[in-house]
């Protein structure tokens, strides 16, 4: 199992900010970092109906992370 400490640290550094995450399966997720553990990250996002949703992404499935500037 790879050591994902550097991914966890990066996500912790940007907690509360909006990011885009691309997974190795090809999924792309946008949201605000709500929670980070050594296994997963939880993103808060608005669903298609305008209600708040949460997406949980396992750290080992992350291919890339794009941080967005705070406005």
LOMI-201954 format. One line per 3 residues: number of its first residue (from 1); their letters; for each residue x, y, z of N, C-alpha, C, O. Coordinates in pm, 1 decimal, padded with zeros to 6 digits. Layout:
BEGIN
NUM = a = X,Y,Z,X,Y,Z,X,Y,Z,X,Y,Z  ...
//
This chain:
BEGIN
1 = xxx = 00084.9,-00118.5,00000.0,00000.0,00000.0,00000.0,00089.2,00124.6,00000.0,00180.8,00134.9,00081.6  00063.1,00218.5,-00090.4,00146.6,00339.1,-00095.3,00122.7,00428.7,00026.3,00015.7,00426.7,00087.1  00224.7,00506.8,00059.7,00213.2,00602.9,00168.6,00146.5,00728.6,00113.2,00202.1,00795.4,00026.0
4 = xxx = 00029.4,00760.2,00163.0,-00047.4,00873.5,00112.1,-00041.1,00994.3,00205.0,-00126.0,01083.2,00198.1  00060.1,00997.1,00292.1,00073.0,01106.1,00388.2,00084.2,01241.4,00319.0,00027.5,01339.6,00366.8  00156.6,01248.5,00207.1,00173.1,01375.9,00137.9,00040.0,01425.2,00079.4,00015.9,01545.8,00074.4
7 = xxx = -00045.3,01333.8,00035.7,-00177.5,01372.4,-00016.1,-00264.0,01424.2,00098.4,-00330.9,01526.7,00085.2  -00262.2,01353.5,00209.6,-00337.7,01396.3,00327.9,-00292.7,01534.9,00373.7,-00376.2,01620.1,00404.2  -00161.0,01558.3,00378.9,-00108.4,01688.3,00422.0,-00151.0,01800.3,00327.4,-00185.4,01909.9,00371.8
10 = xxx = -00148.4,01772.8,00198.0,-00191.7,01872.2,00099.4,-00338.2,01909.2,00120.1,-00373.5,02027.1,00118.2  -00422.7,01809.9,00139.7,-00564.9,01835.4,00160.6,-00589.5,01909.9,00291.4,-00674.0,01999.2,00296.8  -00516.9,01874.1,00396.3,-00531.2,01944.1,00524.3,-00491.8,02091.3,00511.5,-00554.7,02178.6,00571.4
13 = xxx = -00388.2,02117.5,00433.8,-00341.5,02254.9,00413.2,-00448.0,02339.9,00344.3,-00453.4,02461.1,00365.0  -00532.0,02277.9,00263.3,-00633.2,02351.6,00186.7,-00775.3,02329.2,00239.0,-00872.2,02356.2,00168.1  -00787.9,02280.5,00361.7,-00920.8,02256.8,00420.7,-01003.7,02384.7,00416.7,-00954.0,02493.1,00447.4
16 = xxx = -01129.5,02371.2,00378.9,-01219.8,02485.9,00370.5,-01215.7,02555.4,00234.9,-01295.6,02645.7,00210.0  -01125.1,02515.7,00147.5,-01114.9,02575.2,00014.5,-01178.8,02484.0,-00089.7,-01196.9,02364.3,-00067.3  -01212.2,02542.9,-00203.1,-01270.5,02466.9,-00313.4,-01158.8,02401.6,-00394.3,-01059.0,02465.5,-00427.9
19 = xxx = -01177.3,02273.8,-00424.9,-01080.5,02200.2,-00505.9,-01154.7,02117.3,-00611.3,-01274.5,02091.5,-00599.5  -01081.4,02077.1,-00713.1,-01126.9,01978.1,-00810.1,-01041.1,01854.8,-00789.5,-00919.3,01865.2,-00775.0  -01103.6,01738.5,-00788.2,-01031.4,01613.1,-00771.3,-01064.1,01523.5,-00890.0,-01180.7,01503.9,-00924.3
22 = xxx = -00959.0,01468.9,-00952.9,-00977.0,01369.2,-01057.7,-00932.4,01235.6,-01000.9,-00824.2,01224.7,-00943.3  -01016.9,01133.6,-01017.5,-00984.2,01001.5,-00966.2,-00929.3,00913.4,-01078.4,-00945.1,00944.1,-01196.5  -00865.0,00804.2,-01039.5,-00806.5,00714.7,-01139.3,-00913.7,00646.7,-01225.0,-00883.1,00596.4,-01333.1
25 = xxx = -01038.5,00644.6,-01178.3,-01147.5,00586.9,-01257.4,-01204.1,00687.0,-01357.5,-01291.1,00652.3,-01437.3  -01154.7,00812.3,-01353.9,-01198.8,00913.3,-01449.5,-01302.3,01010.1,-01396.1,-01341.0,01103.1,-01466.8  -01348.2,00991.2,-01273.3,-01445.1,01083.0,-01214.0,-01379.9,01215.0,-01178.1,-01264.3,01218.4,-01135.8
28 = xxx = -01454.0,01324.2,-01194.9,-01406.1,01457.2,-01157.7,-01506.8,01515.8,-01059.5,-01626.6,01521.2,-01087.5  -01457.1,01559.4,-00944.6,-01541.7,01611.1,-00838.1,-01493.5,01748.5,-00796.4,-01373.4,01772.7,-00784.6  -01589.2,01839.4,-00774.0,-01558.7,01974.2,-00725.9,-01631.7,01993.5,-00594.6,-01747.2,01953.6,-00580.1
31 = xxx = -01563.7,02054.8,-00498.8,-01628.7,02082.6,-00372.1,-01534.5,02148.6,-00274.8,-01416.3,02169.1,-00302.6  -01590.1,02181.2,-00159.6,-01513.3,02242.0,-00051.0,-01469.2,02130.7,00043.3,-01550.3,02047.4,00083.9  -01340.7,02129.3,00078.1,-01288.1,02025.4,00166.2,-01351.8,02041.7,00304.2,-01333.1,02143.2,00371.2
34 = xxx = -01427.7,01939.4,00345.2,-01495.7,01943.7,00473.7,-01423.7,01860.2,00579.5,-01417.3,01899.4,00696.1  -01369.7,01745.3,00538.9,-01306.1,01655.3,00634.6,-01195.4,01578.9,00563.2,-01207.8,01544.7,00445.6  -01086.9,01552.7,00635.8,-00974.4,01476.8,00581.6,-00929.8,01377.4,00687.4,-00908.1,01413.7,00803.0
37 = xxx = -00916.2,01251.8,00647.1,-00857.5,01150.0,00735.1,-00741.4,01086.2,00659.4,-00709.2,01127.3,00548.0  -00679.8,00987.2,00719.3,-00570.2,00920.1,00650.1,-00621.1,00825.1,00541.2,-00540.9,00765.9,00468.9  -00754.4,00809.8,00528.6,-00813.9,00721.3,00428.4,-00895.5,00793.4,00321.4,-00900.1,00749.3,00206.5
40 = xxx = -00959.8,00904.1,00358.5,-01051.7,00968.5,00264.9,-01059.4,01118.8,00285.4,-01014.4,01171.9,00386.9  -01118.0,01186.6,00185.9,-01150.3,01328.9,00195.1,-01300.7,01343.3,00167.3,-01355.1,01275.9,00079.8  -01365.7,01430.3,00241.5,-01507.1,01459.2,00219.5,-01518.6,01598.3,00160.4,-01465.6,01695.0,00215.0
43 = xxx = -01589.4,01607.5,00046.7,-01614.5,01736.1,-00018.0,-01760.3,01772.4,-00002.9,-01847.9,01688.6,-00024.2  -01787.6,01898.2,00034.3,-01923.9,01951.5,00034.9,-01947.5,02014.7,-00100.7,-01860.4,02083.9,-00153.3  -02064.4,01991.5,-00157.7,-02096.2,02051.4,-00286.3,-02246.5,02068.1,-00300.3,-02324.3,02006.8,-00227.3
46 = xxx = -02285.7,02151.2,-00394.3,-02427.2,02172.0,-00423.2,-02471.2,02069.6,-00526.9,-02406.6,02053.9,-00630.5  -02579.2,02001.3,-00499.6,-02633.5,01904.5,-00593.8,-02706.7,01975.8,-00706.6,-02723.0,02097.8,-00703.5  -02750.5,01900.1,-00805.2,-02821.0,01956.0,-00920.8,-02950.1,02025.6,-00878.7,-02994.0,02120.5,-00943.7
49 = xxx = -03010.5,01978.5,-00770.2,-03134.9,02038.3,-00722.0,-03112.0,02154.1,-00625.8,-03207.6,02208.5,-00570.5  -02985.7,02192.4,-00605.2,-02953.3,02304.7,-00517.8,-02931.4,02267.4,-00372.4,-02891.2,02351.3,-00291.8  -02957.6,02141.9,-00338.4,-02936.0,02097.4,-00200.7,-02789.7,02059.0,-00179.9,-02720.5,02020.8,-00274.3
52 = xxx = -02743.8,02069.5,-00056.3,-02605.1,02036.9,-00023.3,-02584.7,01885.4,-00025.2,-02664.0,01810.4,00031.7  -02478.7,01842.2,-00090.7,-02440.2,01700.9,-00096.0,-02299.4,01687.4,-00041.3,-02225.3,01785.2,-00031.7  -02263.5,01565.5,-00005.9,-02126.3,01535.8,00033.1,-02075.7,01420.6,-00052.7,-02149.0,01326.2,-00082.1
55 = xxx = -01951.1,01430.1,-00091.7,-01884.6,01325.1,-00167.9,-01764.0,01279.5,-00087.4,-01684.1,01361.6,-00042.2  -01750.9,01149.1,-00069.5,-01636.5,01092.9,00000.8,-01548.2,01024.4,-00102.2,-01594.1,00938.7,-00177.7  -01420.3,01063.2,-00104.8,-01324.9,01009.1,-00201.5,-01210.3,00944.2,-00125.1,-01148.0,01006.9,-00039.4
58 = xxx = -01183.9,00819.9,-00156.6,-01072.3,00748.9,-00094.9,-00940.8,00806.7,-00147.4,-00926.8,00827.9,-00267.8  -00844.9,00832.2,-00059.2,-00719.7,00895.1,-00099.1,-00644.2,00813.3,-00203.3,-00582.1,00870.7,-00292.7  -00648.2,00680.5,-00193.7,-00573.1,00598.1,-00288.6,-00631.9,00602.4,-00429.9,-00568.8,00554.8,-00524.3
61 = xxx = -00752.8,00659.3,-00445.4,-00813.7,00667.6,-00578.8,-00790.2,00802.9,-00646.0,-00834.0,00823.1,-00759.3  -00721.6,00896.6,-00578.2,-00699.6,01030.6,-00632.8,-00583.5,01029.2,-00731.5,-00473.7,00982.6,-00700.8  -00610.9,01081.6,-00851.3,-00506.5,01096.2,-00952.3,-00446.9,01235.6,-00949.7,-00325.1,01251.5,-00957.3
64 = xxx = -00533.8,01338.9,-00938.8,-00484.0,01476.1,-00934.7,-00578.4,01565.3,-00854.7,-00697.1,01536.7,-00838.8  -00520.2,01675.3,-00804.9,-00595.4,01774.4,-00725.3,-00564.3,01912.0,-00781.9,-00448.0,01946.4,-00802.9  -00667.9,01990.0,-00806.2,-00652.4,02127.5,-00851.2,-00715.0,02218.1,-00746.7,-00835.5,02211.4,-00722.3
67 = xxx = -00632.8,02303.4,-00684.5,-00685.1,02397.7,-00585.5,-00731.2,02523.3,-00658.1,-00679.9,02557.1,-00764.8  -00826.6,02590.6,-00600.4,-00878.7,02713.4,-00658.7,-00845.4,02829.4,-00567.3,-00836.9,02813.1,-00445.6  -00826.4,02946.8,-00626.0,-00795.6,03065.6,-00546.6,-00914.8,03103.2,-00461.8,-01028.9,03100.7,-00508.1
70 = xx = -00887.3,03138.6,-00335.6,-00993.4,03189.5,-00248.6,-01033.9,03327.9,-00298.2,-00949.3,03412.5,-00327.0  -01163.6,03348.8,-00307.4,-01212.8,03479.8,-00355.8,-01279.0,03556.7,-00248.5,-01325.7,03668.1,-00272.1
//
